[in-house]
Each structure stands twice: as structure tokens, then as C-alpha cells.
Amino acid sequence: MRILFFGDIVGQPGREAIKQILPQWQKKYQPDLVMANGENMAHGSGITRKTLEEILKAGIDLVTSGDHTWKQKGINALLEDKDLPLIRPANFPPHLPGQGYYLIELRTKKVLVINLIGRVFMQQQYDDPFRKADQILEEQQADIIIVDWHAEATAEKVCLGWYLDGRVSAVLGTHTHIPTADNRVLPQGTAYISDVGMVGPKDSSLGRDKDEAVKGFLNQTHPKLEIARGPVEVNAVLLEIGAKGKAKKIQRLQQVVK
């Protein structure tokens, strides 16, 4: 089975790039399932019904999220709608709306997608993602298990990869917007990468206006950072999963679109 996963989609430029590139990559790579992290889809921070529907219409089958999930009004209604393929990190406080995993039946296979958020260098102290992963894996059965691991610290990301090696099909890092070159299949058959990267303006600071971002560091202020303009860098990974749910290959994909 082939699974295509896009990194953090940033604002309108990112959404437009998905609409442009996805038909080409569907034809070229013929994925069975297409997913993306969408926590930055709406104006660079959060998710709205309009942006979610836009990206689903473009061909994304499931949207994961992260620490910016609640930045836009109306998100609770989206997360509570079980018909929408949208999940939030499972180790958020349990009373919050939404679910942290999603089960997809694809032909004869069951695909479980889990969304987790890290704790190191994050503004909030979320529940333990390691123990939450254990809990979900004890409760849910699936042929293929994909984890969107939305975290800041590389050490924390790597450790969860090793912790879940052989227990899940892939651990895919998101959040930092910078693609890493450590994609590999771990010894027990789990595909891993520290960060997939973003789908956002190439000449930017994580998708935001680079000049304003630089001023913020020079002046020690917190300016409002608008979404940058110009060519968009599309980052994704293509997974090949074998019959027993073990990863056979993880390939980094990167293309710049105008």
C-alpha cells in the first residue's frame, strides 16, 4: 500500500499548491491514501470549515493537526463532527472535543491514523504522548498504523520513533516546517522522519514574511507575521507499506510550484 503524507499546509499559498501538485502526484505515484497536517491552513494558524472543505475537495483523505488547532472560531463544531476526517492530538486534555485517532477501512485493510503532540519546548504541558500511544495501541487494532508526531524537539521525536519501532508502520514528524534528511526504515519495520517539512512559501520564515520576522529578532518585538508570497515549496513523504504492516520504504518528495 502506498500512502502520501504532506507536511504542514501554510495558508492560502499552501492550499493552492496542494490543488496544483496533488493531481500530478496522484498520477505519478498512485497513492492509496493521501493525508496532510492542516493546523496552519487558515491564515497560517488554525482550521476553518472553508479551508477544510477546500483541501478535502482537492483530494486529501484525512487531515491531522497540532498546537494551533484551536486558533480559529468554529473548530469545536468541526472536531465534534464524526463524519469529517479531521483529528487533533490524542494527548490534548481528554475533555476537549474531537478525537486523536481515525480508523479508515481501505479495501481489505484497516488503517489507523494517530495524532500526537510533543511536550519539550512547547508552550503547554500536554499529557504524556508515549503513554497515550500505548493506550491507543492497546485499544485499537489495525493492519497499518500511521502516527503524525507533532513536536518541536528532535530528541523527543527520535525517541518516540524508537519507542514505537515495530509497533506502528510509520512515525512522521511535523510542526517545525523544515524537512529533515533522516528518513529511514527503522530495524523493526517502522518508517521514520523527524519532520516532513511544510507546504508553504519557499522564501520565508516558516511560511511567514521573512523581512518582518528578521525585524522581530533585531528589535526584540513580536510583530504580526503575514503569510509570505512567491513560489511555494511542497514537502511530503511517500510510504510503501508491506502486507504485514511493516514499512518497505519512505521517500521524501519536494517540489517548488509557482
ZIMOZI-V852708 format. One record per residue. N is the residue number from 1. RES is the residue in one small letter. SS is DSSP state (A for helix, B for strand, O for the rest). OMEGA is omega in whole degrees, 0 to 359 (none if undefined). D_FIRST is the distance of its C-alpha to the first C-alpha in Angstrom with 1 decimal. Layout:
n->N res->RES ss->SS omega->OMEGA d_first->D_FIRST
n->N res->RES ss->SS omega->OMEGA d_first->D_FIRST
This chain:
n->1 res->m ss->O omega->179 d_first->0.0
n->2 res->r ss->B omega->180 d_first->3.8
n->3 res->i ss->B omega->179 d_first->6.6
n->4 res->l ss->B omega->182 d_first->10.1
n->5 res->f ss->B omega->178 d_first->13.0
n->6 res->f ss->B omega->175 d_first->16.6
n->7 res->g ss->O omega->186 d_first->19.6
n->8 res->d ss->B omega->177 d_first->22.8
n->9 res->i ss->B omega->185 d_first->23.8
n->10 res->v ss->O omega->172 d_first->27.6
n->11 res->g ss->A omega->181 d_first->29.8
n->12 res->q ss->A omega->178 d_first->30.3
n->13 res->p ss->A omega->179 d_first->29.6
n->14 res->g ss->A omega->180 d_first->26.1
n->15 res->r ss->A omega->179 d_first->25.5
n->16 res->e ss->A omega->179 d_first->26.8
n->17 res->a ss->A omega->177 d_first->24.7
n->18 res->i ss->A omega->180 d_first->21.5
n->19 res->k ss->A omega->180 d_first->22.9
n->20 res->q ss->A omega->189 d_first->23.7
n->21 res->i ss->A omega->188 d_first->20.7
n->22 res->l ss->A omega->178 d_first->17.8
n->23 res->p ss->A omega->179 d_first->18.5
n->24 res->q ss->A omega->182 d_first->18.7
n->25 res->w ss->A omega->175 d_first->15.4
n->26 res->q ss->A omega->179 d_first->13.6
n->27 res->k ss->A omega->184 d_first->15.3
n->28 res->k ss->A omega->187 d_first->14.8
n->29 res->y ss->A omega->178 d_first->11.2
n->30 res->q ss->O omega->179 d_first->9.8
n->31 res->p ss->O omega->176 d_first->7.6
n->32 res->d ss->O omega->183 d_first->6.3
n->33 res->l ss->B omega->181 d_first->8.4
n->34 res->v ss->B omega->181 d_first->11.5
n->35 res->m ss->B omega->178 d_first->13.8
n->36 res->a ss->B omega->170 d_first->17.1
n->37 res->n ss->B omega->187 d_first->20.1
n->38 res->g ss->O omega->187 d_first->23.0
n->39 res->e ss->O omega->178 d_first->26.0
n->40 res->n ss->O omega->187 d_first->27.9
n->41 res->m ss->O omega->185 d_first->27.2
n->42 res->a ss->O omega->178 d_first->30.7
n->43 res->h ss->O omega->178 d_first->33.4
n->44 res->g ss->O omega->182 d_first->31.7
n->45 res->s ss->O omega->178 d_first->31.9
n->46 res->g ss->O omega->184 d_first->30.4
n->47 res->i ss->O omega->174 d_first->28.8
n->48 res->t ss->O omega->179 d_first->30.7
n->49 res->r ss->A omega->182 d_first->29.9
n->50 res->k ss->A omega->182 d_first->30.3
n->51 res->t ss->A omega->178 d_first->28.0
n->52 res->l ss->A omega->180 d_first->25.3
n->53 res->e ss->A omega->180 d_first->25.7
n->54 res->e ss->A omega->184 d_first->25.7
n->55 res->i ss->A omega->176 d_first->22.4
n->56 res->l ss->A omega->178 d_first->20.7
n->57 res->k ss->A omega->180 d_first->22.3
n->58 res->a ss->O omega->177 d_first->21.0
n->59 res->g ss->O omega->175 d_first->17.4
n->60 res->i ss->O omega->183 d_first->16.4
n->61 res->d ss->O omega->183 d_first->14.9
n->62 res->l ss->B omega->180 d_first->16.2
n->63 res->v ss->B omega->174 d_first->19.0
n->64 res->t ss->B omega->183 d_first->19.9
n->65 res->s ss->O omega->184 d_first->23.4
n->66 res->g ss->O omega->188 d_first->26.0
n->67 res->d ss->O omega->179 d_first->29.7
n->68 res->h ss->O omega->186 d_first->30.7
n->69 res->t ss->A omega->187 d_first->29.3
n->70 res->w ss->A omega->183 d_first->32.8
n->71 res->k ss->A omega->182 d_first->34.4
n->72 res->q ss->O omega->177 d_first->34.6
n->73 res->k ss->O omega->177 d_first->36.6
n->74 res->g ss->O omega->183 d_first->34.8
n->75 res->i ss->A omega->180 d_first->31.8
n->76 res->n ss->A omega->180 d_first->32.8
n->77 res->a ss->A omega->179 d_first->32.5
n->78 res->l ss->A omega->182 d_first->29.0
n->79 res->l ss->A omega->180 d_first->27.9
n->80 res->e ss->A omega->180 d_first->29.7
n->81 res->d ss->O omega->185 d_first->28.0
n->82 res->k ss->O omega->177 d_first->25.3
n->83 res->d ss->O omega->180 d_first->24.1
n->84 res->l ss->O omega->179 d_first->23.1
n->85 res->p ss->O omega->182 d_first->19.7
n->86 res->l ss->B omega->178 d_first->21.6
n->87 res->i ss->O omega->177 d_first->22.0
n->88 res->r ss->O omega->182 d_first->24.5
n->89 res->p ss->O omega->185 d_first->24.7
n->90 res->a ss->O omega->182 d_first->25.1
n->91 res->n ss->O omega->163 d_first->28.0
n->92 res->f ss->O omega->176 d_first->30.2
n->93 res->p ss->O omega->189 d_first->33.3
n->94 res->p ss->O omega->182 d_first->32.3
n->95 res->h ss->O omega->181 d_first->34.8
n->96 res->l ss->O omega->181 d_first->33.1
n->97 res->p ss->O omega->177 d_first->31.3
n->98 res->g ss->O omega->179 d_first->27.6
n->99 res->q ss->O omega->185 d_first->24.9
n->100 res->g ss->O omega->177 d_first->23.0
n->101 res->y ss->B omega->184 d_first->19.7
n->102 res->y ss->B omega->181 d_first->17.7
n->103 res->l ss->B omega->181 d_first->15.7
n->104 res->i ss->B omega->175 d_first->13.3
n->105 res->e ss->B omega->184 d_first->12.7
n->106 res->l ss->B omega->186 d_first->9.7
n->107 res->r ss->O omega->182 d_first->10.6
n->108 res->t ss->O omega->185 d_first->11.1
n->109 res->k ss->B omega->172 d_first->9.4
n->110 res->k ss->B omega->181 d_first->11.4
n->111 res->v ss->B omega->178 d_first->10.4
n->112 res->l ss->B omega->178 d_first->13.5
n->113 res->v ss->B omega->181 d_first->14.5
n->114 res->i ss->B omega->178 d_first->17.8
n->115 res->n ss->B omega->179 d_first->20.3
n->116 res->l ss->B omega->178 d_first->23.0
n->117 res->i ss->B omega->182 d_first->26.0
n->118 res->g ss->O omega->181 d_first->28.0
n->119 res->r ss->O omega->183 d_first->31.8
n->120 res->v ss->O omega->179 d_first->33.1
n->121 res->f ss->O omega->177 d_first->35.0
n->122 res->m ss->O omega->184 d_first->34.0
n->123 res->q ss->O omega->181 d_first->36.8
n->124 res->q ss->O omega->176 d_first->36.1
n->125 res->q ss->O omega->182 d_first->35.8
n->126 res->y ss->O omega->177 d_first->32.8
n->127 res->d ss->O omega->184 d_first->32.0
n->128 res->d ss->O omega->181 d_first->30.6
n->129 res->p ss->A omega->179 d_first->26.8
n->130 res->f ss->A omega->180 d_first->26.5
n->131 res->r ss->A omega->177 d_first->28.2
n->132 res->k ss->A omega->176 d_first->26.4
n->133 res->a ss->A omega->177 d_first->23.0
n->134 res->d ss->A omega->182 d_first->24.6
n->135 res->q ss->A omega->181 d_first->25.8
n->136 res->i ss->A omega->181 d_first->22.6
n->137 res->l ss->A omega->176 d_first->20.7
n->138 res->e ss->A omega->185 d_first->23.7
n->139 res->e ss->A omega->187 d_first->23.7
n->140 res->q ss->O omega->178 d_first->20.1
n->141 res->q ss->O omega->179 d_first->17.6
n->142 res->a ss->O omega->179 d_first->13.9
n->143 res->d ss->O omega->181 d_first->10.9
n->144 res->i ss->B omega->182 d_first->9.3
n->145 res->i ss->B omega->180 d_first->12.0
n->146 res->i ss->B omega->180 d_first->12.4
n->147 res->v ss->B omega->168 d_first->16.0
n->148 res->d ss->B omega->187 d_first->17.8
n->149 res->w ss->B omega->188 d_first->20.9
n->150 res->h ss->B omega->187 d_first->23.6
n->151 res->a ss->O omega->184 d_first->26.4
n->152 res->e ss->O omega->188 d_first->29.2
n->153 res->a ss->O omega->180 d_first->30.1
n->154 res->t ss->A omega->181 d_first->28.0
n->155 res->a ss->A omega->178 d_first->29.4
n->156 res->e ss->A omega->179 d_first->28.3
n->157 res->k ss->A omega->182 d_first->24.8
n->158 res->v ss->A omega->183 d_first->24.6
n->159 res->c ss->A omega->177 d_first->26.1
n->160 res->l ss->A omega->176 d_first->23.6
n->161 res->g ss->A omega->178 d_first->20.8
n->162 res->w ss->A omega->182 d_first->22.8
n->163 res->y ss->A omega->184 d_first->23.6
n->164 res->l ss->A omega->181 d_first->20.1
n->165 res->d ss->B omega->181 d_first->18.8
n->166 res->g ss->O omega->181 d_first->17.3
n->167 res->r ss->O omega->177 d_first->17.4
n->168 res->v ss->B omega->182 d_first->14.5
n->169 res->s ss->O omega->182 d_first->11.2
n->170 res->a ss->B omega->171 d_first->12.7
n->171 res->v ss->B omega->186 d_first->16.1
n->172 res->l ss->B omega->181 d_first->16.6
n->173 res->g ss->B omega->174 d_first->20.2
n->174 res->t ss->B omega->173 d_first->21.9
n->175 res->h ss->O omega->187 d_first->25.6
n->176 res->t ss->O omega->177 d_first->27.4
n->177 res->h ss->O omega->181 d_first->26.2
n->178 res->i ss->O omega->182 d_first->26.5
n->179 res->p ss->O omega->179 d_first->23.4
n->180 res->t ss->O omega->185 d_first->23.7
n->181 res->a ss->O omega->183 d_first->23.0
n->182 res->d ss->O omega->178 d_first->21.9
n->183 res->n ss->O omega->182 d_first->18.2
n->184 res->r ss->B omega->171 d_first->17.3
n->185 res->v ss->B omega->182 d_first->15.4
n->186 res->l ss->O omega->188 d_first->18.1
n->187 res->p ss->O omega->183 d_first->19.6
n->188 res->q ss->O omega->172 d_first->18.1
n->189 res->g ss->O omega->178 d_first->14.4
n->190 res->t ss->O omega->175 d_first->14.3
n->191 res->a ss->B omega->184 d_first->13.4
n->192 res->y ss->B omega->167 d_first->16.6
n->193 res->i ss->B omega->183 d_first->18.6
n->194 res->s ss->O omega->174 d_first->22.0
n->195 res->d ss->O omega->180 d_first->21.7
n->196 res->v ss->O omega->185 d_first->19.3
n->197 res->g ss->O omega->184 d_first->22.5
n->198 res->m ss->B omega->167 d_first->23.7
n->199 res->v ss->B omega->186 d_first->23.6
n->200 res->g ss->B omega->183 d_first->27.4
n->201 res->p ss->B omega->185 d_first->30.5
n->202 res->k ss->O omega->182 d_first->30.6
n->203 res->d ss->O omega->188 d_first->34.3
n->204 res->s ss->O omega->169 d_first->34.6
n->205 res->s ss->B omega->181 d_first->34.7
n->206 res->l ss->O omega->179 d_first->31.3
n->207 res->g ss->O omega->181 d_first->31.4
n->208 res->r ss->B omega->180 d_first->35.1
n->209 res->d ss->O omega->186 d_first->38.3
n->210 res->k ss->A omega->182 d_first->38.9
n->211 res->d ss->A omega->178 d_first->42.7
n->212 res->e ss->A omega->179 d_first->43.1
n->213 res->a ss->A omega->178 d_first->40.9
n->214 res->v ss->A omega->178 d_first->43.1
n->215 res->k ss->A omega->180 d_first->46.3
n->216 res->g ss->A omega->178 d_first->45.0
n->217 res->f ss->A omega->181 d_first->45.0
n->218 res->l ss->A omega->184 d_first->48.3
n->219 res->n ss->A omega->183 d_first->50.1
n->220 res->q ss->O omega->178 d_first->48.5
n->221 res->t ss->O omega->179 d_first->47.7
n->222 res->h ss->O omega->182 d_first->44.7
n->223 res->p ss->O omega->174 d_first->44.6
n->224 res->k ss->O omega->186 d_first->42.5
n->225 res->l ss->O omega->178 d_first->39.6
n->226 res->e ss->O omega->176 d_first->38.5
n->227 res->i ss->B omega->181 d_first->35.2
n->228 res->a ss->O omega->178 d_first->35.7
n->229 res->r ss->O omega->176 d_first->35.7
n->230 res->g ss->O omega->181 d_first->34.6
n->231 res->p ss->O omega->182 d_first->31.4
n->232 res->v ss->B omega->177 d_first->28.2
n->233 res->e ss->B omega->180 d_first->25.8
n->234 res->v ss->B omega->178 d_first->22.2
n->235 res->n ss->B omega->181 d_first->20.1
n->236 res->a ss->B omega->171 d_first->16.4
n->237 res->v ss->B omega->176 d_first->13.6
n->238 res->l ss->B omega->181 d_first->10.3
n->239 res->l ss->B omega->170 d_first->7.9
n->240 res->e ss->B omega->184 d_first->5.7
n->241 res->i ss->B omega->181 d_first->5.1
n->242 res->g ss->O omega->186 d_first->6.6
n->243 res->a ss->O omega->183 d_first->8.0
n->244 res->k ss->O omega->178 d_first->10.6
n->245 res->g ss->O omega->178 d_first->9.1
n->246 res->k ss->O omega->179 d_first->10.4
n->247 res->a ss->B omega->175 d_first->9.5
n->248 res->k ss->B omega->184 d_first->9.8
n->249 res->k ss->B omega->169 d_first->10.7
n->250 res->i ss->B omega->184 d_first->12.0
n->251 res->q ss->B omega->176 d_first->13.7
n->252 res->r ss->B omega->177 d_first->16.5
n->253 res->l ss->B omega->179 d_first->17.2
n->254 res->q ss->B omega->178 d_first->20.8
n->255 res->q ss->B omega->177 d_first->22.9
n->256 res->v ss->B omega->179 d_first->26.2
n->257 res->v ss->B omega->181 d_first->27.0
n->258 res->k ss->O omega->none d_first->30.5
